Structures are given as C-alpha cells and as structure tokens.
Amino acid sequence: MNKLNICGFSLLCSSMLSLPLWAADPTAPEAVLSAGTDAKAEAQQIPKLSLIRQEGKERLAILDGQPRRVGAMHGSYKVISIGAGRVILAQGQRQLTLQLFPSMTK
C-alpha cells in the first residue's frame, strides 16, 4: 500500500514537471515579427489622427502621438492640409484623408 502511494506521488510529480513544456505562458510577450515583415507593415500602416488643435491662425494635427503642421513629414507621408475635422496626407501621388470622427462623415 505504501509503495502504491509512492508510485502515485512519483507519477503526479513527473506529470507536473512536464506541464510547462506544453502549456502556454500567459505572461509571455507576444511573438515578434521578422524585420522584413515589420518594415513592410510599417510602410503600409495608416497613421492615427487623435487631435486637431488651433494655434493662432494655424492648425496642428496629432498623428500617432506626434504634433505635425502643414508641410511636415510623418514617416513617408507629407501633411498637405489640416481642416477642422480632417487631415490630408500625401505619399507620392497617393492622397490619404484622415477623419477625426470617421463616423460623422457626410
């Protein structure tokens, strides 16, 4: 009877030791993409417009947390205009309009 308890305890311990081999760590950081994939994703990433602020006669747009004025570069985009609720960016011949409140477009 005592040998059975020892054997059962040994089996339980060995199964617990193998647990970390197949269980996912919930505190582990997310997987990092390769450098080539990151560069491609960054080039295609659309900036996030979070604020448009009036400073005197000029407007200032906050794109991805960074202040930008008309004519400034934001990554590969150039700020073409800043309106009351929108910002127009250009990337070569391509233009991109960012709405401050996209659900309120006409």
Backbone as XML, in Angstrom:
<?xml version="1.0"?>
<chain id="A" units="angstrom">
  <residue number="1" name="MET">
    <atom name="N" x="0.819" y="-1.189" z="0.000"/>
    <atom name="CA" x="0.000" y="0.000" z="0.000"/>
    <atom name="C" x="0.866" y="1.258" z="0.000"/>
  </residue>
  <residue number="2" name="ASN">
    <atom name="N" x="1.930" y="1.236" z="0.786"/>
    <atom name="CA" x="2.835" y="2.356" z="0.850"/>
    <atom name="C" x="3.571" y="2.543" z="-0.476"/>
  </residue>
  <residue number="3" name="LYS">
    <atom name="N" x="3.928" y="1.437" z="-1.132"/>
    <atom name="CA" x="4.593" y="1.509" z="-2.435"/>
    <atom name="C" x="3.661" y="2.105" z="-3.485"/>
  </residue>
  <residue number="4" name="LEU">
    <atom name="N" x="2.362" y="1.837" z="-3.354"/>
    <atom name="CA" x="1.380" y="2.374" z="-4.287"/>
    <atom name="C" x="1.269" y="3.887" z="-4.145"/>
  </residue>
  <residue number="5" name="ASN">
    <atom name="N" x="1.294" y="4.383" z="-2.934"/>
    <atom name="CA" x="1.245" y="5.824" z="-2.694"/>
    <atom name="C" x="2.489" y="6.514" z="-3.247"/>
  </residue>
  <residue number="6" name="ILE">
    <atom name="N" x="3.647" y="5.904" z="-3.035"/>
    <atom name="CA" x="4.899" y="6.470" z="-3.541"/>
    <atom name="C" x="4.894" y="6.483" z="-5.062"/>
  </residue>
  <residue number="7" name="CYS">
    <atom name="N" x="4.414" y="5.423" z="-5.651"/>
    <atom name="CA" x="4.344" y="5.333" z="-7.111"/>
    <atom name="C" x="3.375" y="6.379" z="-7.668"/>
  </residue>
  <residue number="8" name="GLY">
    <atom name="N" x="2.239" y="6.548" z="-7.024"/>
    <atom name="CA" x="1.257" y="7.545" z="-7.457"/>
    <atom name="C" x="1.800" y="8.955" z="-7.318"/>
  </residue>
  <residue number="9" name="PHE">
    <atom name="N" x="2.498" y="9.207" z="-6.198"/>
    <atom name="CA" x="3.098" y="10.516" z="-5.974"/>
    <atom name="C" x="4.166" y="10.810" z="-7.027"/>
  </residue>
  <residue number="10" name="SER">
    <atom name="N" x="4.977" y="9.819" z="-7.357"/>
    <atom name="CA" x="6.011" y="9.973" z="-8.382"/>
    <atom name="C" x="5.393" y="10.273" z="-9.739"/>
  </residue>
  <residue number="11" name="LEU">
    <atom name="N" x="4.309" y="9.599" z="-10.056"/>
    <atom name="CA" x="3.617" y="9.829" z="-11.321"/>
    <atom name="C" x="3.037" y="11.239" z="-11.377"/>
  </residue>
  <residue number="12" name="LEU">
    <atom name="N" x="2.464" y="11.686" z="-10.269"/>
    <atom name="CA" x="1.904" y="13.032" z="-10.198"/>
    <atom name="C" x="2.997" y="14.081" z="-10.373"/>
  </residue>
  <residue number="13" name="CYS">
    <atom name="N" x="4.119" y="13.905" z="-9.700"/>
    <atom name="CA" x="5.233" y="14.856" z="-9.807"/>
    <atom name="C" x="5.794" y="14.906" z="-11.220"/>
  </residue>
  <residue number="14" name="SER">
    <atom name="N" x="5.954" y="13.765" z="-11.844"/>
    <atom name="CA" x="6.512" y="13.751" z="-13.201"/>
    <atom name="C" x="5.552" y="14.394" z="-14.196"/>
  </residue>
  <residue number="15" name="SER">
    <atom name="N" x="4.247" y="14.229" z="-13.991"/>
    <atom name="CA" x="3.298" y="14.866" z="-14.909"/>
    <atom name="C" x="3.282" y="16.373" z="-14.706"/>
  </residue>
  <residue number="16" name="MET">
    <atom name="N" x="3.498" y="16.832" z="-13.476"/>
    <atom name="CA" x="3.543" y="18.272" z="-13.217"/>
    <atom name="C" x="4.807" y="18.893" z="-13.797"/>
  </residue>
  <residue number="17" name="LEU">
    <atom name="N" x="5.897" y="18.144" z="-13.815"/>
    <atom name="CA" x="7.135" y="18.657" z="-14.390"/>
    <atom name="C" x="7.033" y="18.827" z="-15.898"/>
  </residue>
  <residue number="18" name="SER">
    <atom name="N" x="6.225" y="18.021" z="-16.545"/>
    <atom name="CA" x="6.086" y="18.130" z="-17.996"/>
    <atom name="C" x="5.074" y="19.198" z="-18.397"/>
  </residue>
  <residue number="19" name="LEU">
    <atom name="N" x="4.320" y="19.730" z="-17.452"/>
    <atom name="CA" x="3.294" y="20.732" z="-17.740"/>
    <atom name="C" x="3.852" y="21.969" z="-18.449"/>
  </residue>
  <residue number="20" name="PRO">
    <atom name="N" x="4.936" y="22.582" z="-17.978"/>
    <atom name="CA" x="5.427" y="23.784" z="-18.654"/>
    <atom name="C" x="5.884" y="23.552" z="-20.091"/>
  </residue>
  <residue number="21" name="LEU">
    <atom name="N" x="6.149" y="22.316" z="-20.464"/>
    <atom name="CA" x="6.603" y="22.050" z="-21.821"/>
    <atom name="C" x="5.508" y="22.273" z="-22.855"/>
  </residue>
  <residue number="22" name="TRP">
    <atom name="N" x="4.258" y="22.062" z="-22.490"/>
    <atom name="CA" x="3.188" y="22.213" z="-23.476"/>
    <atom name="C" x="2.198" y="23.311" z="-23.120"/>
  </residue>
  <residue number="23" name="ALA">
    <atom name="N" x="2.258" y="23.871" z="-21.908"/>
    <atom name="CA" x="1.331" y="24.931" z="-21.511"/>
    <atom name="C" x="1.885" y="26.281" z="-21.953"/>
  </residue>
  <residue number="24" name="ALA">
    <atom name="N" x="1.021" y="27.133" z="-22.474"/>
    <atom name="CA" x="1.432" y="28.475" z="-22.891"/>
    <atom name="C" x="1.567" y="29.366" z="-21.666"/>
  </residue>
  <residue number="25" name="ASP">
    <atom name="N" x="2.577" y="30.211" z="-21.666"/>
    <atom name="CA" x="2.794" y="31.147" z="-20.571"/>
    <atom name="C" x="1.936" y="32.383" z="-20.813"/>
  </residue>
  <residue number="26" name="PRO">
    <atom name="N" x="0.942" y="32.664" z="-19.960"/>
    <atom name="CA" x="0.078" y="33.820" z="-20.198"/>
    <atom name="C" x="0.786" y="35.151" z="-19.991"/>
  </residue>
  <residue number="27" name="THR">
    <atom name="N" x="1.952" y="35.147" z="-19.345"/>
    <atom name="CA" x="2.681" y="36.389" z="-19.117"/>
    <atom name="C" x="3.752" y="36.645" z="-20.173"/>
  </residue>
  <residue number="28" name="ALA">
    <atom name="N" x="3.921" y="35.714" z="-21.099"/>
    <atom name="CA" x="4.953" y="35.867" z="-22.126"/>
    <atom name="C" x="4.552" y="36.959" z="-23.115"/>
  </residue>
  <residue number="29" name="PRO">
    <atom name="N" x="5.520" y="37.760" z="-23.603"/>
    <atom name="CA" x="5.193" y="38.781" z="-24.606"/>
    <atom name="C" x="4.760" y="38.133" z="-25.908"/>
  </residue>
  <residue number="30" name="GLU">
    <atom name="N" x="4.002" y="38.904" z="-26.700"/>
    <atom name="CA" x="3.546" y="38.386" z="-27.985"/>
    <atom name="C" x="4.738" y="38.161" z="-28.909"/>
  </residue>
  <residue number="31" name="ALA">
    <atom name="N" x="4.548" y="37.306" z="-29.883"/>
    <atom name="CA" x="5.620" y="36.989" z="-30.826"/>
    <atom name="C" x="6.014" y="38.238" z="-31.610"/>
  </residue>
  <residue number="32" name="VAL">
    <atom name="N" x="7.286" y="38.358" z="-31.874"/>
    <atom name="CA" x="7.806" y="39.476" z="-32.650"/>
    <atom name="C" x="7.971" y="39.020" z="-34.089"/>
  </residue>
  <residue number="33" name="LEU">
    <atom name="N" x="7.495" y="39.830" z="-35.030"/>
    <atom name="CA" x="7.627" y="39.501" z="-36.441"/>
    <atom name="C" x="9.053" y="39.738" z="-36.891"/>
  </residue>
  <residue number="34" name="SER">
    <atom name="N" x="9.429" y="39.148" z="-37.985"/>
    <atom name="CA" x="10.779" y="39.336" z="-38.507"/>
    <atom name="C" x="10.956" y="40.767" z="-38.995"/>
  </residue>
  <residue number="35" name="ALA">
    <atom name="N" x="12.194" y="41.203" z="-39.130"/>
    <atom name="CA" x="12.485" y="42.576" z="-39.531"/>
    <atom name="C" x="11.905" y="42.903" z="-40.899"/>
  </residue>
  <residue number="36" name="GLY">
    <atom name="N" x="11.947" y="41.981" z="-41.834"/>
    <atom name="CA" x="11.393" y="42.223" z="-43.164"/>
    <atom name="C" x="9.897" y="42.442" z="-43.124"/>
  </residue>
  <residue number="37" name="THR">
    <atom name="N" x="9.199" y="41.690" z="-42.305"/>
    <atom name="CA" x="7.759" y="41.837" z="-42.172"/>
    <atom name="C" x="7.419" y="43.146" z="-41.477"/>
  </residue>
  <residue number="38" name="ASP">
    <atom name="N" x="8.210" y="43.544" z="-40.465"/>
    <atom name="CA" x="7.959" y="44.794" z="-39.760"/>
    <atom name="C" x="8.095" y="45.987" z="-40.692"/>
  </residue>
  <residue number="39" name="ALA">
    <atom name="N" x="9.117" y="45.991" z="-41.527"/>
    <atom name="CA" x="9.327" y="47.106" z="-42.442"/>
    <atom name="C" x="8.181" y="47.214" z="-43.436"/>
  </residue>
  <residue number="40" name="LYS">
    <atom name="N" x="7.712" y="46.086" z="-43.914"/>
    <atom name="CA" x="6.602" y="46.085" z="-44.863"/>
    <atom name="C" x="5.322" y="46.569" z="-44.189"/>
  </residue>
  <residue number="41" name="ALA">
    <atom name="N" x="5.072" y="46.111" z="-42.969"/>
    <atom name="CA" x="3.868" y="46.525" z="-42.237"/>
    <atom name="C" x="3.928" y="48.004" z="-41.893"/>
  </residue>
  <residue number="42" name="GLU">
    <atom name="N" x="5.119" y="48.507" z="-41.540"/>
    <atom name="CA" x="5.269" y="49.914" z="-41.199"/>
    <atom name="C" x="5.000" y="50.797" z="-42.408"/>
  </residue>
  <residue number="43" name="ALA">
    <atom name="N" x="5.443" y="50.365" z="-43.585"/>
    <atom name="CA" x="5.231" y="51.141" z="-44.800"/>
    <atom name="C" x="3.754" y="51.213" z="-45.160"/>
  </residue>
  <residue number="44" name="GLN">
    <atom name="N" x="2.989" y="50.185" z="-44.818"/>
    <atom name="CA" x="1.573" y="50.157" z="-45.149"/>
    <atom name="C" x="0.690" y="50.644" z="-44.004"/>
  </residue>
  <residue number="45" name="GLN">
    <atom name="N" x="1.260" y="50.944" z="-42.850"/>
    <atom name="CA" x="0.482" y="51.353" z="-41.694"/>
    <atom name="C" x="-0.074" y="52.756" z="-41.897"/>
  </residue>
  <residue number="46" name="ILE">
    <atom name="N" x="-1.363" y="52.918" z="-41.622"/>
    <atom name="CA" x="-2.015" y="54.215" z="-41.759"/>
    <atom name="C" x="-1.876" y="54.954" z="-40.433"/>
  </residue>
  <residue number="47" name="PRO">
    <atom name="N" x="-1.428" y="56.213" z="-40.464"/>
    <atom name="CA" x="-1.291" y="56.980" z="-39.227"/>
    <atom name="C" x="-2.638" y="57.163" z="-38.531"/>
  </residue>
  <residue number="48" name="LYS">
    <atom name="N" x="-2.591" y="57.309" z="-37.214"/>
    <atom name="CA" x="-3.802" y="57.515" z="-36.423"/>
    <atom name="C" x="-3.891" y="58.985" z="-36.037"/>
  </residue>
  <residue number="49" name="LEU">
    <atom name="N" x="-4.997" y="59.611" z="-36.415"/>
    <atom name="CA" x="-5.258" y="61.007" z="-36.070"/>
    <atom name="C" x="-6.010" y="61.038" z="-34.749"/>
  </residue>
  <residue number="50" name="SER">
    <atom name="N" x="-5.440" y="61.717" z="-33.748"/>
    <atom name="CA" x="-6.098" y="61.747" z="-32.441"/>
    <atom name="C" x="-6.567" y="63.135" z="-32.028"/>
  </residue>
  <residue number="51" name="LEU">
    <atom name="N" x="-6.024" y="64.202" z="-32.642"/>
    <atom name="CA" x="-6.381" y="65.548" z="-32.208"/>
    <atom name="C" x="-6.037" y="66.552" z="-33.294"/>
  </residue>
  <residue number="52" name="ILE">
    <atom name="N" x="-6.869" y="67.576" z="-33.421"/>
    <atom name="CA" x="-6.551" y="68.742" z="-34.247"/>
    <atom name="C" x="-6.697" y="69.947" z="-33.334"/>
  </residue>
  <residue number="53" name="ARG">
    <atom name="N" x="-5.625" y="70.736" z="-33.244"/>
    <atom name="CA" x="-5.618" y="71.879" z="-32.327"/>
    <atom name="C" x="-5.342" y="73.166" z="-33.101"/>
  </residue>
  <residue number="54" name="GLN">
    <atom name="N" x="-6.057" y="74.215" z="-32.757"/>
    <atom name="CA" x="-5.858" y="75.528" z="-33.370"/>
    <atom name="C" x="-4.794" y="76.265" z="-32.572"/>
  </residue>
  <residue number="55" name="GLU">
    <atom name="N" x="-3.756" y="76.745" z="-33.244"/>
    <atom name="CA" x="-2.708" y="77.544" z="-32.615"/>
    <atom name="C" x="-2.585" y="78.838" z="-33.395"/>
  </residue>
  <residue number="56" name="GLY">
    <atom name="N" x="-3.224" y="79.876" z="-32.912"/>
    <atom name="CA" x="-3.252" y="81.135" z="-33.645"/>
    <atom name="C" x="-4.035" y="80.953" z="-34.928"/>
  </residue>
  <residue number="57" name="LYS">
    <atom name="N" x="-3.389" y="81.210" z="-36.064"/>
    <atom name="CA" x="-4.042" y="81.026" z="-37.361"/>
    <atom name="C" x="-3.748" y="79.660" z="-37.966"/>
  </residue>
  <residue number="58" name="GLU">
    <atom name="N" x="-2.890" y="78.883" z="-37.313"/>
    <atom name="CA" x="-2.510" y="77.562" z="-37.826"/>
    <atom name="C" x="-3.197" y="76.451" z="-37.047"/>
  </residue>
  <residue number="59" name="ARG">
    <atom name="N" x="-3.322" y="75.318" z="-37.718"/>
    <atom name="CA" x="-3.823" y="74.111" z="-37.056"/>
    <atom name="C" x="-2.666" y="73.131" z="-36.897"/>
  </residue>
  <residue number="60" name="LEU">
    <atom name="N" x="-2.746" y="72.365" z="-35.829"/>
    <atom name="CA" x="-1.743" y="71.357" z="-35.516"/>
    <atom name="C" x="-2.461" y="70.021" z="-35.401"/>
  </residue>
  <residue number="61" name="ALA">
    <atom name="N" x="-1.957" y="69.007" z="-36.096"/>
    <atom name="CA" x="-2.548" y="67.666" z="-36.041"/>
    <atom name="C" x="-1.645" y="66.764" z="-35.209"/>
  </residue>
  <residue number="62" name="ILE">
    <atom name="N" x="-2.263" y="65.934" z="-34.385"/>
    <atom name="CA" x="-1.511" y="64.942" z="-33.614"/>
    <atom name="C" x="-1.686" y="63.604" z="-34.323"/>
  </residue>
  <residue number="63" name="LEU">
    <atom name="N" x="-0.607" y="63.134" z="-34.948"/>
    <atom name="CA" x="-0.600" y="61.870" z="-35.688"/>
    <atom name="C" x="0.288" y="60.881" z="-34.944"/>
  </residue>
  <residue number="64" name="ASP">
    <atom name="N" x="-0.286" y="59.769" z="-34.544"/>
    <atom name="CA" x="0.450" y="58.747" z="-33.783"/>
    <atom name="C" x="1.159" y="59.359" z="-32.578"/>
  </residue>
  <residue number="65" name="GLY">
    <atom name="N" x="0.507" y="60.335" z="-31.937"/>
    <atom name="CA" x="1.062" y="60.958" z="-30.743"/>
    <atom name="C" x="2.077" y="62.052" z="-31.013"/>
  </residue>
  <residue number="66" name="GLN">
    <atom name="N" x="2.355" y="62.364" z="-32.288"/>
    <atom name="CA" x="3.359" y="63.362" z="-32.652"/>
    <atom name="C" x="2.695" y="64.589" z="-33.276"/>
  </residue>
  <residue number="67" name="PRO">
    <atom name="N" x="3.050" y="65.815" z="-32.838"/>
    <atom name="CA" x="2.466" y="67.023" z="-33.438"/>
    <atom name="C" x="3.029" y="67.263" z="-34.840"/>
  </residue>
  <residue number="68" name="ARG">
    <atom name="N" x="2.142" y="67.583" z="-35.775"/>
    <atom name="CA" x="2.545" y="67.846" z="-37.161"/>
    <atom name="C" x="1.800" y="69.068" z="-37.696"/>
  </residue>
  <residue number="69" name="ARG">
    <atom name="N" x="2.521" y="69.912" z="-38.440"/>
    <atom name="CA" x="1.934" y="71.076" z="-39.110"/>
    <atom name="C" x="1.875" y="70.800" z="-40.608"/>
  </residue>
  <residue number="70" name="VAL">
    <atom name="N" x="1.184" y="71.661" z="-41.342"/>
    <atom name="CA" x="1.129" y="71.532" z="-42.799"/>
    <atom name="C" x="2.550" y="71.629" z="-43.347"/>
  </residue>
  <residue number="71" name="GLY">
    <atom name="N" x="2.896" y="70.717" z="-44.234"/>
    <atom name="CA" x="4.223" y="70.676" z="-44.837"/>
    <atom name="C" x="5.183" y="69.734" z="-44.134"/>
  </residue>
  <residue number="72" name="ALA">
    <atom name="N" x="4.843" y="69.303" z="-42.928"/>
    <atom name="CA" x="5.718" y="68.403" z="-42.170"/>
    <atom name="C" x="5.601" y="66.979" z="-42.700"/>
  </residue>
  <residue number="73" name="MET">
    <atom name="N" x="6.646" y="66.206" z="-42.484"/>
    <atom name="CA" x="6.648" y="64.791" z="-42.847"/>
    <atom name="C" x="6.273" y="63.967" z="-41.623"/>
  </residue>
  <residue number="74" name="HIS">
    <atom name="N" x="5.511" y="62.918" z="-41.877"/>
    <atom name="CA" x="5.168" y="61.942" z="-40.835"/>
    <atom name="C" x="5.442" y="60.573" z="-41.432"/>
  </residue>
  <residue number="75" name="GLY">
    <atom name="N" x="6.622" y="60.050" z="-41.156"/>
    <atom name="CA" x="7.043" y="58.809" z="-41.806"/>
    <atom name="C" x="7.217" y="59.079" z="-43.290"/>
  </residue>
  <residue number="76" name="SER">
    <atom name="N" x="6.543" y="58.309" z="-44.122"/>
    <atom name="CA" x="6.630" y="58.506" z="-45.572"/>
    <atom name="C" x="5.524" y="59.416" z="-46.096"/>
  </residue>
  <residue number="77" name="TYR">
    <atom name="N" x="4.705" y="59.973" z="-45.205"/>
    <atom name="CA" x="3.605" y="60.852" z="-45.599"/>
    <atom name="C" x="3.969" y="62.318" z="-45.375"/>
  </residue>
  <residue number="78" name="LYS">
    <atom name="N" x="3.462" y="63.190" z="-46.243"/>
    <atom name="CA" x="3.604" y="64.633" z="-46.070"/>
    <atom name="C" x="2.235" y="65.203" z="-45.736"/>
  </residue>
  <residue number="79" name="VAL">
    <atom name="N" x="2.174" y="66.078" z="-44.724"/>
    <atom name="CA" x="0.909" y="66.698" z="-44.334"/>
    <atom name="C" x="0.590" y="67.787" z="-45.356"/>
  </residue>
  <residue number="80" name="ILE">
    <atom name="N" x="-0.497" y="67.593" z="-46.108"/>
    <atom name="CA" x="-0.905" y="68.530" z="-47.158"/>
    <atom name="C" x="-1.813" y="69.616" z="-46.600"/>
  </residue>
  <residue number="81" name="SER">
    <atom name="N" x="-2.823" y="69.218" z="-45.818"/>
    <atom name="CA" x="-3.720" y="70.208" z="-45.215"/>
    <atom name="C" x="-4.303" y="69.664" z="-43.923"/>
  </residue>
  <residue number="82" name="ILE">
    <atom name="N" x="-4.665" y="70.615" z="-43.053"/>
    <atom name="CA" x="-5.315" y="70.273" z="-41.790"/>
    <atom name="C" x="-6.592" y="71.091" z="-41.720"/>
  </residue>
  <residue number="83" name="GLY">
    <atom name="N" x="-7.726" y="70.408" z="-41.757"/>
    <atom name="CA" x="-9.023" y="71.066" z="-41.671"/>
    <atom name="C" x="-9.588" y="70.962" z="-40.265"/>
  </residue>
  <residue number="84" name="ALA">
    <atom name="N" x="-10.840" y="71.406" z="-40.108"/>
    <atom name="CA" x="-11.488" y="71.388" z="-38.794"/>
    <atom name="C" x="-11.638" y="69.968" z="-38.252"/>
  </residue>
  <residue number="85" name="GLY">
    <atom name="N" x="-11.884" y="68.993" z="-39.108"/>
    <atom name="CA" x="-12.070" y="67.629" z="-38.640"/>
    <atom name="C" x="-11.338" y="66.597" z="-39.456"/>
  </residue>
  <residue number="86" name="ARG">
    <atom name="N" x="-10.398" y="67.055" z="-40.309"/>
    <atom name="CA" x="-9.708" y="66.096" z="-41.166"/>
    <atom name="C" x="-8.295" y="66.570" z="-41.480"/>
  </residue>
  <residue number="87" name="VAL">
    <atom name="N" x="-7.465" y="65.603" z="-41.837"/>
    <atom name="CA" x="-6.085" y="65.872" z="-42.253"/>
    <atom name="C" x="-5.862" y="65.121" z="-43.556"/>
  </residue>
  <residue number="88" name="ILE">
    <atom name="N" x="-5.253" y="65.799" z="-44.529"/>
    <atom name="CA" x="-4.926" y="65.157" z="-45.803"/>
    <atom name="C" x="-3.420" y="64.957" z="-45.857"/>
  </residue>
  <residue number="89" name="LEU">
    <atom name="N" x="-3.035" y="63.707" z="-46.101"/>
    <atom name="CA" x="-1.629" y="63.332" z="-46.220"/>
    <atom name="C" x="-1.356" y="62.890" z="-47.645"/>
  </residue>
  <residue number="90" name="ALA">
    <atom name="N" x="-0.117" y="63.040" z="-48.083"/>
    <atom name="CA" x="0.283" y="62.570" z="-49.409"/>
    <atom name="C" x="1.493" y="61.667" z="-49.268"/>
  </residue>
  <residue number="91" name="GLN">
    <atom name="N" x="1.476" y="60.616" z="-50.089"/>
    <atom name="CA" x="2.607" y="59.688" z="-50.175"/>
    <atom name="C" x="2.840" y="59.491" z="-51.661"/>
  </residue>
  <residue number="92" name="GLY">
    <atom name="N" x="3.751" y="60.277" z="-52.210"/>
    <atom name="CA" x="3.926" y="60.271" z="-53.663"/>
    <atom name="C" x="2.682" y="60.863" z="-54.308"/>
  </residue>
  <residue number="93" name="GLN">
    <atom name="N" x="2.081" y="60.151" z="-55.254"/>
    <atom name="CA" x="0.859" y="60.608" z="-55.921"/>
    <atom name="C" x="-0.406" y="60.231" z="-55.149"/>
  </residue>
  <residue number="94" name="ARG">
    <atom name="N" x="-0.259" y="59.392" z="-54.161"/>
    <atom name="CA" x="-1.411" y="58.902" z="-53.389"/>
    <atom name="C" x="-1.759" y="59.883" z="-52.274"/>
  </residue>
  <residue number="95" name="GLN">
    <atom name="N" x="-3.052" y="60.199" z="-52.129"/>
    <atom name="CA" x="-3.507" y="61.042" z="-51.029"/>
    <atom name="C" x="-4.364" y="60.232" z="-50.075"/>
  </residue>
  <residue number="96" name="LEU">
    <atom name="N" x="-4.247" y="60.555" z="-48.812"/>
    <atom name="CA" x="-4.963" y="59.853" z="-47.760"/>
    <atom name="C" x="-5.639" y="60.888" z="-46.877"/>
  </residue>
  <residue number="97" name="THR">
    <atom name="N" x="-6.952" y="60.748" z="-46.676"/>
    <atom name="CA" x="-7.693" y="61.655" z="-45.808"/>
    <atom name="C" x="-8.003" y="60.944" z="-44.500"/>
  </residue>
  <residue number="98" name="LEU">
    <atom name="N" x="-7.577" y="61.556" z="-43.403"/>
    <atom name="CA" x="-7.857" y="61.030" z="-42.069"/>
    <atom name="C" x="-8.941" y="61.889" z="-41.434"/>
  </residue>
  <residue number="99" name="GLN">
    <atom name="N" x="-10.009" y="61.263" z="-40.980"/>
    <atom name="CA" x="-11.104" y="61.965" z="-40.324"/>
    <atom name="C" x="-10.920" y="61.874" z="-38.812"/>
  </residue>
  <residue number="100" name="LEU">
    <atom name="N" x="-11.139" y="62.982" z="-38.122"/>
    <atom name="CA" x="-11.059" y="62.967" z="-36.668"/>
    <atom name="C" x="-12.190" y="62.133" z="-36.087"/>
  </residue>
  <residue number="101" name="PHE">
    <atom name="N" x="-13.374" y="62.263" z="-36.672"/>
    <atom name="CA" x="-14.541" y="61.479" z="-36.269"/>
    <atom name="C" x="-15.074" y="60.777" z="-37.504"/>
  </residue>
  <residue number="102" name="PRO">
    <atom name="N" x="-14.528" y="59.616" z="-37.870"/>
    <atom name="CA" x="-14.917" y="58.927" z="-39.108"/>
    <atom name="C" x="-16.401" y="58.606" z="-39.200"/>
  </residue>
  <residue number="103" name="SER">
    <atom name="N" x="-17.066" y="58.380" z="-38.083"/>
    <atom name="CA" x="-18.487" y="58.029" z="-38.129"/>
    <atom name="C" x="-19.366" y="59.214" z="-38.496"/>
  </residue>
  <residue number="104" name="MET">
    <atom name="N" x="-18.809" y="60.413" z="-38.510"/>
    <atom name="CA" x="-19.599" y="61.604" z="-38.804"/>
    <atom name="C" x="-19.350" y="62.136" z="-40.210"/>
  </residue>
  <residue number="105" name="THR">
    <atom name="N" x="-18.822" y="61.308" z="-41.108"/>
    <atom name="CA" x="-18.581" y="61.749" z="-42.476"/>
    <atom name="C" x="-19.897" y="61.906" z="-43.209"/>
  </residue>
  <residue number="106" name="LYS">
    <atom name="N" x="-19.922" y="62.855" z="-44.149"/>
    <atom name="CA" x="-21.156" y="63.119" z="-44.908"/>
    <atom name="C" x="-21.235" y="62.260" z="-46.133"/>
  </residue>
</chain>
